[in-house]
Amino acid sequence: MKIELNQIPICKLFEGYSNSDEEGVVGYGGKLNIRPKYQREFVYKDDQRNAVIDTVIKGYPLNVMYWVINEDGTYEVLDGQQRSISLCEYLQNNFSK
């Protein structure tokens, strides 16, 4: 297995963001499956979600998120689903802290 470090700006993660109970959650221009249909729903509590936003606002790095490259060139989140959704939901103005 080869792991490569890529720095992705949050604005790129948010491009094409869509959160659907039926179809899952996608971002990164529709190329990243953040929460596939078969994965559990978002479970962060408000304080955990807000901590992610505070980290970014303060300019601190987030923990590494792992994506898997699919055979068709798209991606799937292996680790970092809830952090990704927290960021995108905040940018979509679905909550304020």
C-alpha positions in Angstrom: 0.0 0.0 0.0 1.3 3.4 -0.9 0.3 6.5 1.1 0.8 9.9 -0.3 0.4 13.2 1.6 -1.7 15.7 -0.4 -2.8 19.0 1.0 -6.3 19.8 -0.1 -7.8 23.2 0.6 -11.1 23.2 2.4 -12.7 25.1 -0.5 -11.8 22.2 -2.8 -13.4 19.7 -0.4 -16.6 21.8 -0.4 -16.9 22.0 -4.2 -19.9 20.0 -5.3 -20.9 19.2 -1.7 -24.1 17.3 -1.4 -25.6 15.7 1.7 -28.5 13.3 1.0 -30.0 10.7 3.4 -30.7 8.4 0.4 -27.6 8.9 -1.7 -24.9 9.6 0.9 -22.5 12.6 1.1 -20.2 13.7 -1.7 -17.7 16.6 -2.2 -14.5 17.5 -4.0 -16.3 18.3 -7.2 -18.4 15.1 -6.9 -15.3 12.9 -7.0 -15.2 12.2 -3.2 -17.6 9.9 -1.5 -17.5 11.3 2.0 -20.3 9.1 3.4 -21.3 6.2 1.2 -24.9 4.9 1.6 -23.7 1.9 3.6 -21.8 3.9 6.3 -23.3 5.2 9.5 -24.8 8.6 9.8 -23.0 11.7 11.1 -22.7 11.3 14.9 -20.5 14.2 16.1 -22.0 16.1 19.0 -22.1 19.9 18.7 -19.0 20.5 20.8 -17.0 18.0 18.7 -18.2 19.6 15.5 -17.4 23.1 16.8 -13.9 22.0 17.8 -13.2 21.1 14.2 -14.3 24.6 13.0 -12.3 26.3 15.8 -9.2 24.4 14.8 -9.5 25.7 11.2 -10.4 29.2 12.2 -7.4 29.4 14.5 -5.2 28.2 11.6 -4.2 24.9 13.1 -3.9 21.8 11.0 -6.6 19.1 11.2 -5.6 15.5 11.7 -4.7 13.6 8.6 -7.7 12.3 6.7 -7.3 9.2 4.6 -8.9 8.7 1.2 -8.9 5.6 -0.9 -8.6 5.9 -4.7 -11.3 3.8 -6.5 -10.7 2.0 -9.8 -12.7 4.7 -11.6 -10.5 7.5 -10.4 -12.9 8.8 -7.7 -12.2 8.7 -4.0 -13.8 7.4 -0.8 -13.1 8.7 2.7 -11.5 6.0 4.8 -10.9 8.2 7.8 -12.2 11.8 8.3 -15.8 11.5 7.4 -17.1 13.5 10.4 -14.5 16.2 10.1 -15.2 16.6 6.4 -19.0 16.8 7.0 -18.5 19.3 9.8 -16.5 21.6 7.6 -18.9 21.4 4.6 -22.0 21.8 6.7 -20.5 24.9 8.3 -19.6 26.3 4.9 -23.2 25.6 3.7 -24.4 27.7 6.7 -26.3 24.7 8.2 -25.1 25.7 11.7 -23.2 28.5 13.4 -21.0 28.2 16.4 
